[in-house]
């Protein structure tokens, strides 16, 4: 029989099910060098407050108790080395997964070419003659910015990586790089926290800022700041993208089991809910 006073629904066999709200953020992309574009933020999908790319909120998942559901937290794209004056494109971030929900890793920032599509797109590198920024994924993030300048002729400037909340800014011809696109604030933990800002590009005169303080900034033609871990922030050039995160909210009458291979914690009950924050790994979760 149903338990009175609970908002849990029943599945077709009459067992009480577990409604789960979620925030799933993928790893951010890393930036390219030299004069590179910023890395795109990891894709962001959420049922609470706001989701990425200006889309509508995602649908709450209704899950069965005592059943395993897969979770993967995507790593950020690794830092790009710069040895002997030889640069290169950044690397994309990795996908994050919860059950049937997949958020796409952030696109890499370009070196002397375009970035790469992703949850949010990577910014194009400087010296590309105006190569366009790469696109984001619908309902997850926005495109990266355009690069400016001519190969082997200064000034050059990279475009900013796209963020979950806005496109990355374009680099301009006087060596001023684009800023990373803004992230999105989500209150699934009970407090408003911003995730998935894009990385800033690099320019000869002025490098770009990271989006919303979680994307990494560019700091010089050949270096930058990493994306913030567990936010999916895109990176500035020569640095790693921020890792993603999976946050789950469910009724406080339920208890989660976080399986082997995952790093995570369950909060105390607050406001009728508990929250599980999973910060690394791949494994299963279940509820009782």
C-alpha positions in Angstrom: 0.0 0.0 0.0 1.2 3.6 -0.6 2.7 5.3 2.4 0.7 8.4 3.4 2.4 11.7 3.5 5.1 11.0 0.8 5.3 12.6 -2.6 6.8 9.4 -4.1 4.8 7.9 -7.0 4.3 4.2 -7.8 5.6 2.2 -10.7 3.5 -0.3 -12.7 4.1 -3.0 -10.1 2.9 -0.8 -7.2 6.2 -0.2 -5.6 7.0 3.4 -4.4 9.5 5.1 -6.8 12.1 7.8 -6.1 11.8 11.2 -7.9 15.3 12.5 -8.4 16.3 16.1 -9.4 19.7 16.4 -10.9 22.5 18.7 -12.0 24.9 17.0 -14.4 27.9 19.0 -15.5 30.6 17.7 -17.9 34.3 18.4 -17.8 35.5 21.7 -19.4 37.8 21.8 -22.4 41.4 23.1 -22.3 42.7 26.1 -24.2 45.1 26.1 -27.2 48.5 27.9 -27.5 49.9 30.3 -28.6 47.4 33.1 -28.8 44.9 30.3 -28.3 41.2 30.2 -27.9 39.7 29.4 -24.5 38.3 26.0 -23.7 34.5 25.6 -23.8 32.6 24.8 -20.6 31.2 21.4 -20.0 27.6 20.8 -20.9 25.1 21.5 -18.2 21.8 19.8 -17.7 19.6 20.6 -14.7 16.0 20.2 -13.4 16.4 23.0 -10.9 16.7 26.8 -11.3 18.1 26.8 -14.8 19.8 24.6 -17.4 22.4 25.3 -20.0 22.1 26.9 -23.4 19.0 28.9 -22.5 16.9 25.7 -22.7 13.9 24.6 -20.7 14.5 22.8 -17.4 15.1 19.0 -17.7 12.5 16.5 -16.6 12.9 14.9 -13.1 13.8 11.2 -13.3 11.5 8.7 -11.5 13.6 5.8 -10.5 13.1 2.4 -8.8 14.5 1.7 -5.3 17.2 -1.0 -4.9 18.2 -0.5 -8.5 21.6 0.5 -9.8 22.0 3.7 -11.9 25.2 4.6 -13.6 27.1 7.8 -12.7 30.2 9.1 -14.4 31.9 12.4 -13.6 33.8 13.8 -16.6 37.4 15.0 -16.2 38.5 18.3 -17.7 40.6 18.4 -20.9 44.3 18.1 -20.0 46.7 21.0 -20.2 48.5 21.6 -23.5 52.3 21.7 -23.2 54.3 24.4 -25.0 57.8 23.1 -25.7 60.4 24.6 -28.1 57.9 27.2 -29.3 55.5 24.5 -30.7 52.0 25.0 -29.6 48.7 23.2 -30.4 45.0 22.9 -29.9 43.6 22.2 -26.5 41.7 19.0 -25.6 38.0 18.4 -25.1 36.5 17.7 -21.7 34.9 14.4 -20.9 31.2 13.6 -20.7 29.3 13.3 -17.4 26.4 10.8 -17.0 23.6 10.1 -14.6 21.3 7.2 -15.7 19.8 8.3 -19.0 21.2 11.8 -18.8 24.5 12.7 -20.6 26.2 16.1 -20.6 28.7 16.6 -23.3 32.4 17.6 -22.5 33.4 21.1 -23.3 35.0 21.8 -26.7 38.8 22.4 -27.0 40.2 25.8 -27.7 42.0 26.3 -31.0 45.6 27.2 -31.7 45.8 28.6 -35.2 42.5 27.2 -36.2 38.9 26.8 -35.0 38.1 25.3 -31.7 35.9 22.1 -31.3 32.2 21.7 -30.7 31.2 20.4 -27.3 28.8 21.0 -24.5 29.9 24.6 -25.0 32.1 25.3 -28.0 35.8 26.1 -27.8 37.1 29.5 -28.9 39.1 29.8 -32.1 42.8 30.6 -31.9 44.4 33.8 -33.0 46.1 34.0 -36.4 43.2 32.3 -38.1 42.0 35.2 -40.2 38.7 35.2 -38.5 37.9 31.5 -38.0 34.6 31.1 -36.3 34.1 29.8 -32.8 32.7 26.3 -32.5 29.1 25.5 -31.6 27.7 24.3 -28.3 25.2 21.5 -27.8 21.5 22.5 -27.7 20.1 22.9 -24.1 23.6 22.5 -22.6 25.8 25.4 -23.7 26.7 28.1 -26.2 29.3 28.6 -28.9 32.9 29.8 -28.5 34.2 33.1 -29.9 36.0 33.9 -33.2 39.8 34.4 -33.4 41.5 37.4 -35.0 44.7 38.2 -36.7 46.9 36.6 -39.3 49.3 33.6 -38.9 52.8 34.6 -37.9 51.8 38.3 -38.0 51.1 40.1 -34.7 48.8 41.1 -33.1 46.8 38.0 -32.7 43.9 37.2 -30.4 41.9 34.1 -29.5 38.2 33.8 -28.9 36.7 33.0 -25.5 35.2 29.6 -24.9 31.5 29.3 -24.7 29.7 29.0 -21.4 26.5 27.4 -20.3 25.0 30.9 -20.0 26.4 32.8 -23.0 28.6 32.7 -26.0 32.3 33.3 -25.7 33.4 36.8 -26.9 35.3 37.3 -30.2 38.9 38.2 -30.3 39.6 41.5 -32.1 42.3 42.7 -34.5 44.3 44.8 -32.0 45.4 41.8 -30.0 42.5 41.9 -27.4 41.3 38.3 -26.8 37.7 37.3 -26.1 36.3 36.7 -22.6 34.8 33.3 -21.7 31.0 33.0 -21.8 29.2 33.2 -18.5 28.1 30.2 -16.6 24.7 29.3 -15.0 23.7 29.6 -11.3 21.9 26.6 -9.9 20.4 26.2 -6.4 20.1 22.4 -6.2 22.2 22.3 -3.1 20.1 24.9 -1.3 22.5 27.7 -2.2 23.1 29.4 -5.5 26.3 28.1 -7.1 27.6 29.0 -10.6 28.9 26.3 -13.0 30.2 26.0 -16.5 31.8 29.3 -17.4 34.0 29.4 -20.6 37.8 29.9 -20.6 39.3 33.2 -21.7 41.4 33.5 -24.9 44.9 34.8 -25.2 46.0 37.9 -27.1 49.2 39.9 -27.7 48.0 42.9 -25.8 45.1 41.8 -23.5 44.0 38.3 -22.6 40.4 37.3 -21.8 38.8 36.7 -18.5 37.1 33.4 -17.5 33.4 33.2 -17.5 31.7 33.8 -14.1 34.8 33.2 -12.1 34.8 29.4 -12.8 36.2 29.5 -16.3 40.0 30.0 -16.4 41.4 33.3 -17.7 44.1 33.8 -20.3 47.2 35.4 -18.8 49.7 35.9 -21.6 50.1 34.8 -25.2 51.3 31.4 -24.0 49.6 30.6 -20.7 46.4 30.8 -18.7 44.5 29.7 -15.6 42.8 26.3 -15.2 39.0 25.9 -15.0 37.7 25.5 -11.5 37.4 21.8 -10.5 33.9 20.3 -10.1 32.3 23.2 -12.0 32.9 22.2 -15.6 34.7 25.5 -16.2 36.6 25.9 -19.5 40.3 26.6 -19.3 42.5 29.5 -20.4 45.3 28.5 -22.8 48.0 25.9 -21.6 45.9 24.8 -18.7 43.4 22.0 -17.9 39.6 22.3 -18.0 37.7 22.0 -14.7 36.3 18.6 -13.9 32.5 18.1 -13.9 30.1 17.2 -11.1 26.8 15.3 -10.6 24.5 16.5 -7.8 21.3 14.6 -7.0 18.4 15.8 -4.9 15.7 13.5 -3.5 13.2 13.2 -0.6 14.7 13.1 2.9 13.0 9.8 3.6 15.4 8.1 1.1 19.0 7.2 1.5 21.5 6.8 -1.3 24.2 4.2 -1.7 27.2 5.6 -3.6 29.0 2.6 -5.0 32.7 1.7 -5.5 34.5 3.8 -8.0 32.7 7.0 -7.1 33.8 9.8 -4.8 30.8 11.5 -3.2 28.9 12.4 -0.1 25.2 12.6 1.1 24.1 15.7 2.9 21.9 15.8 6.0 18.2 16.4 5.5 17.3 20.0 4.8 14.0 21.5 3.5 12.5 18.1 2.9 15.5 16.8 0.8 18.9 15.2 0.9 21.5 15.9 -1.7 24.3 13.6 -3.0 27.3 15.4 -4.5 29.5 13.2 -6.6 32.9 14.7 -7.6 34.9 12.0 -9.4 34.8 8.5 -10.9 32.5 6.0 -12.5 30.2 3.6 -10.7 26.6 3.0 -9.6 24.2 4.6 -7.2 20.9 3.3 -5.7 18.3 4.3 -3.2 16.5 2.7 -0.3 
